[in-house]
Amino acid sequence: MHLINYRLTTLSPIIISKNAGDPNMVATDDYIPGVALLGAFATEFIKWKKIGSSAHTDEAFCNWFLKGKIFFDNCYISYSEYDKEFPTHPLPLCLCELKSDSANKDAVILHNLFNYEDDEMPVTAYRQRYVNLEEKRFCFPKKSLSFHHERDYHKGSSKERIIFNYEQLDKAQTFRGVIKSAESKYLEDFITFFGNEVELRIGKSRATQYGQVKITFDTYPTQKQIQKPPDSDEIILFFTSPAIFLNEYGFSAADLPVITKYLDAGVEIQKAFLKQEEIEGYSAVWKTKKSLFNAVFAGSCLKLNITEKTALETLAKMQATGIGEKTNEGFGQFQIMPSDMGCQKTITIRDNKPKYTRPNGDIPQTVSEVVKEIVIKHLISEVKDKAINDCNEFYRASSQSITKFLLSRLESMVSATGNLDISTLRKPARDQLESIHNEEQTLKGLIDKRISLTDVYQNTQKLSKEINYNPNADKDLTKKLEREYWLTFFAFMRKRLKGGGDSI
């Protein structure tokens, strides 16, 4: 495998859009996905060669962008220190800090959860960051918000009182990434065509003031050295990018049994810290949305037991290309690490995030009102995420389906009254709810006992306390959150039904 390292500099704010759960907010990812770079280069190739919709007939375009002869890895924030530039990657999920630790300090003590027994596991929290473990240093992409009026294109003016927000990655930031290929010829031709330095437009609203970046390549392709795996029967497989795996029916899934099928027979998964995320995109070349994938979250870790030496060698070689599907678009990249992650139970990482000093005096009333609105919006976003995750558990575990008629009835019930009183339903409908289950309870049981908002409130306790506001005691808010939960739950259930399959 041959590779070329590159540096990406943001010349303007950029937006790599993701779902924020807020209809008035367009949020951005804090890294540059490989698929976004592939699309940007493909768009530039078509423009320069003026081949339009016949691009797929061009041999170079077909090899580089359609057949996956060139791999575009994700591009993560980097930092400079001592006249050197250091790359980063997502923080592993197994490295967490104690919930009781203060966030405003110069160094963070992370606990390696793989090195704890189940009965001595500390109470920790994972906070998504980018890290260089060798240098023991965090790095944070800088973001900001832009406010925009929605435009009335018929009148040629802005719509009154309709404002939405763009979250953006700020300009003048540096990210590092890699493109690679099994044959150096493809990379040499690629650099010959685009040159050692090229300016592109990526992300959302790139036709306006967003999305301009400059990419600078190393001069020549170099041979990628395959990382020598640890000489041990136990290793950690650490995903440095989201990974897509398909089950036996061709649907994406982030479950351990599905992942196991992509591993060699001489590999057993002993323990895992795994999260799931949804990946959805848009093809600017073909002017269409891409399929929605359930992917393994970047930072997820698997502790593997190697029963055959050849299996370890196969994994080591697989690092060059990645594991799973769509690896040429930056998915499925991973590292092999020692079973102790290079540390004992704890590791200390320098935290260079800006520190803020609390001003003296009482909080102004206007500020308190703004903070309260922020807390409420965050709680609504949290409860929607909870609803989606809970619905997904029923989807994975249950083989029973729900009729569209019953689903509409439940949605109407919540929309009209805000309550979900299933005692008014006939017995066949209640039996249907009883037949749908996750690993712990039936859907009827979840509705009967009402949802638990303890975890949702917990993340805003500190901020709420600062303004003497107790969301848990706000009955109107509780009712609103329960309504948002069920509307989101049923909307996601409907989305699953529309996507195909007999289960929810």
Summary of the structure (lengths in Angstrom):
residues: 504
radius of gyration: 24.6
end to end distance: 42.2
largest distance: 72.3
contacts: 1468
relative contact order: 0.14
helix: 34%
strand: 28%
